[in-house]
Amino acid sequence: CPLDASIPPTLQIDGQRVAARRPESDRSWKISLVRRGAKWFVADGDQEQGLRKSHGLQGPIDDAFMDSFMFVRPTSHGFHAATSGWAATEMAHAVDHWRKQFRGEARIKDDSAVTDADIAAHNLVLWGDPKSNSVLARILDRLPLKWSADTLQMAGKSYPSDKTMIAMIFPNPLNPARYVVLNSGFTFREYDYLNNARQVPKLPDWAVIDITTPPNPRWPGKILAADFFDEEWRVQAAVK
């Protein structure tokens, strides 16, 4: 059938729907699939060798909102009341400002209601921590961070998990053709609404946030550390 390069195609194999990347043109299209356990995923040559940044999967955080996305709301208590409260407030802020700035209603589902079809079709924006959000808990061991009730560890440093949260983008371990985002909507805020020149990404691929500094019109809290992943989605060595 004719290809439309503006629309990401969806394949069906063994009864499973698999979302693929957009065709590069409307004249030809090539795709490879790989099976992991009982599930199929898109896998080109680079993906078969490991993760690599490519168009549509290169970050930063704001790139997730250039395609179909779904906010995944936690349904359990988190590690700490303060961080859970921050996540709930930031999610409400993201929903409100998506409506105000982009004139749309964000898709929202409880973590317990996310389906394989959702994983195939959308970039997932996970709010909360591994204790409160079951989807985040499911993929935590395949993300480049460690997170417990005591510490949040990122890029070789440890932070107290009762005072810090992380915003991050990464290929979804449950579907590497899509993103997973932790605790962030688009990253420009009210200060940047003055003119369009300011409405650009303000955070890179990941950021550790001190939530004891309240959110303001520029930042979701105090940014303690932030960086891009390298071209293979690995944490970059610190610059000395």
Salt bridges, closest charged atoms under 4 A:
ASP14 OD2 - ARG35 NH1 3.59
ASP44 OD2 - ARG21 NH1 3.44
ASP67 OD2 - ARG22 NH1 3.87
ASP67 OD2 - ARG178 NH1 3.52
GLU90 OE1 - ARG189 NH1 2.91
ASP96 OD2 - HIS97 NE2 3.95
ASP96 OD1 - ARG99 NH1 3.52
ASP96 OD2 - LYS100 NZ 3.13
GLU105 OE2 - ARG99 NE 2.83
ASP110 OD1 - ARG73 NE 2.83
ASP116 OD1 - LYS39 NZ 3.02
ASP118 OD2 - LYS109 NZ 2.74
ASP141 OD1 - ARG142 NE 4.00
GLU190 OE2 - HIS93 NE2 3.00
GLU190 OE2 - HIS97 NE2 3.21
ASP192 OD1 - LYS202 NZ 3.58
ASP205 OD2 - LYS53 NZ 2.63
ASP230 OD2 - ARG234 NE 3.01
GLU232 OE2 - ARG52 NH1 3.02
GLU232 OE1 - ARG234 NH1 3.15
